[in-house]
């Protein structure tokens, strides 16, 4: 899935444990974006961003503790994951970064920005929320009574319907489900517990960095109502609802996600730091607007002249 020569897997030691991350792009010239994945997957889930953003950004995709090739920590959860992310940035010497998190990773990104405000200059929160509504636990009780093999089959079937919008590309579904199936069972359980227990309402209201929130219109796990609530909590946030996308919008509509990220980064990074091709895009947009204004003015002039001759 990641056979690009430009994508490199590297390791650092944090708190005596091995932490893995994938990286691409030029660390010498490009702004850094830190990618934080969601429950039950790994940094490989960001494959389309590792490949699609490398010309503009230095991309660092972290395997959260217990995920991918990172070793677990004794007390997994959002606080512990945020601490590891902060220490990774220190180890890499990145300076302030754009932190992008999907699903549970969005909560980790909020935790990181609250914990280390000087380390984050912008947030991208995808399929995220500050707090999940309480569930009735019926599905969990139902699964508990099923035999082991049948329980696993039903779980993955339910997960696929919950995570992906109907009609999602087959390749996207295949990659997402492969990630989920290869994740450690105890890691999935820990992630679910962390998601149920989280309440980042206070942290969200005190965020001071510009924030982009993306949500699929057909997201059944963190639906648009939760994204809207998150946007209301974060003072400097903007919300984009992506039509027909589900919870796994990074895989379902990667080009749209990459476009939104690049536009957002270009709006907050000083011009001198923005890659030249992004600057050119803005220049061409400005030229197009001026041309349209000129054509509109010419048309109004011609119409006015004809009216005067009547």
Long-range contacts (C-beta under 8 A, 24 or more apart in sequence): 1-44, 1-47, 1-175, 2-44, 2-47, 2-50, 4-50, 4-51, 6-51, 6-54, 7-50, 7-51, 9-69, 11-69, 12-88, 12-91, 12-92, 14-84, 14-87, 14-88, 14-91, 15-73, 15-84, 15-87, 17-65, 17-70, 17-71, 17-72, 17-73, 18-69, 18-70, 18-71, 19-62, 19-63, 19-65, 19-70, 19-71, 19-84, 19-88, 20-62, 20-63, 20-68, 20-69, 20-70, 21-60, 21-61, 21-62, 21-63, 21-88, 22-46, 22-50, 22-59, 22-60, 22-61, 22-63, 23-58, 23-59, 23-60, 23-61, 24-50, 24-51, 24-54, 24-58, 24-59, 25-53, 25-54, 25-55, 25-56, 25-57, 25-58, 25-59, 26-58, 27-58, 27-94, 29-275, 30-56, 30-57, 30-58, 30-275, 31-57, 31-58, 31-97, 31-98, 31-265, 31-269, 31-273, 31-274, 32-57, 32-58, 32-59, 32-60, 32-94, 32-95, 32-97, 32-98, 33-57, 33-58, 33-59, 33-60, 33-97, 33-98, 33-99, 33-100, 33-124, 33-261, 33-265, 34-60, 34-61, 34-62, 34-85, 34-88, 34-89, 34-94, 34-97, 34-98, 34-99, 34-100, 34-109, 34-112, 35-59, 35-60, 35-61, 35-62, 35-100, 35-101, 35-105, 36-62, 36-64, 36-81, 36-85, 36-99, 36-100, 36-101, 36-102, 36-105, 36-106, 36-108, 36-109, 36-112, 37-61, 37-62, 37-63, 37-64, 37-67, 37-101, 37-102, 37-103, 37-105, 38-101, 38-102, 38-103, 38-104, 38-105, 38-106, 38-127, 38-191, 39-103, 39-104, 39-188, 39-191, 39-192, 39-195, 40-179, 40-180, 40-183, 40-187, 40-188, 40-191, 41-67, 41-176, 41-179, 41-180, 41-183, 42-67, 42-68, 42-69, 42-179, 42-183, 43-67, 43-68, 44-68, 44-179, 45-102, 45-175, 45-176, 45-179, 45-250, 45-251, 46-250, 47-175, 48-250, 48-251, 48-254, 48-257, 48-258, 49-100, 49-250, 49-254, 49-257, 49-258, 49-261, 52-254, 52-255, 52-258, 53-258, 53-261, 53-262, 55-275, 55-277, 56-262, 56-265, 56-275, 56-277, 56-278, 57-98, 57-262, 57-265, 57-275, 58-94, 60-88, 60-92, 60-94, 60-97, 62-88, 64-105, 64-108, 66-184, 66-186, 66-187, 66-190, 67-183, 67-184, 67-187, 72-184, 72-186, 72-187, 76-187, 76-190, 76-191, 76-194, 77-190, 77-193, 77-194, 77-197, 78-104, 78-107, 78-108, 78-111, 78-194, 78-198, 78-200, 79-111, 81-108, 81-111, 81-194, 82-108, 82-111, 82-112, 82-115, 83-115, 85-112, 86-112, 86-115, 86-116, 86-119, 89-116, 89-119, 96-120, 96-121, 97-121, 98-122, 98-123, 98-124, 98-261, 98-264, 98-265, 98-268, 99-123, 99-124, 100-124, 100-125, 100-126, 100-261, 101-125, 101-126, 101-128, 102-126, 102-127, 102-128, 102-250, 103-127, 103-128, 103-221, 103-222, 103-247, 104-191, 104-194, 104-195, 107-194, 107-195, 107-198, 107-200, 110-200, 110-203, 110-204, 110-207, 111-200, 111-203, 113-203, 113-207, 113-209, 114-200, 114-203, 114-206, 114-207, 117-208, 117-209, 120-209, 121-209, 121-268, 121-269, 122-209, 122-210, 122-211, 122-212, 122-264, 122-265, 122-268, 123-207, 123-209, 123-210, 123-211, 123-212, 123-234, 124-211, 124-212, 124-214, 124-260, 124-261, 124-264, 125-211, 125-212, 125-213, 125-214, 125-230, 126-213, 126-214, 126-215, 126-249, 126-250, 126-257, 127-214, 127-215, 127-216, 127-219, 127-221, 127-222, 127-227, 127-247, 127-248, 127-249, 128-213, 128-222, 128-227, 128-230, 129-222, 129-226, 129-227, 129-229, 129-230, 130-198, 130-199, 130-200, 130-201, 130-203, 130-204, 130-229, 130-230, 130-233, 131-198, 131-199, 131-200, 131-201, 132-195, 132-196, 132-198, 132-222, 132-226, 133-226, 135-196, 156-180, 156-181, 161-220, 162-220, 162-221, 162-247, 163-221, 163-246, 163-247, 163-248, 164-246, 164-247, 164-248, 164-252, 165-216, 165-218, 165-219, 165-244, 165-245, 165-246, 165-252, 166-218, 167-244, 168-246, 168-248, 168-251, 168-252, 169-251, 169-252, 171-251, 172-248, 172-251, 172-252, 173-251, 175-251, 176-248, 176-251, 201-233, 204-230, 204-233, 204-234, 205-233, 205-234, 205-235, 207-234, 207-235, 207-236, 208-235, 208-236, 209-236, 210-236, 210-237, 210-264, 210-267, 210-268, 211-236, 211-237, 211-238, 212-237, 212-238, 212-240, 212-260, 212-261, 212-264, 213-237, 213-238, 213-239, 213-240, 214-240, 214-242, 214-249, 214-257, 214-260, 215-239, 215-240, 215-241, 215-242, 215-249, 216-241, 216-242, 216-244, 216-245, 216-246, 216-247, 216-249, 216-252, 216-253, 217-241, 217-242, 217-243, 217-244, 217-245, 218-244, 218-245, 218-246, 219-245, 219-246, 219-247, 219-249, 220-246, 220-247, 221-247, 222-247
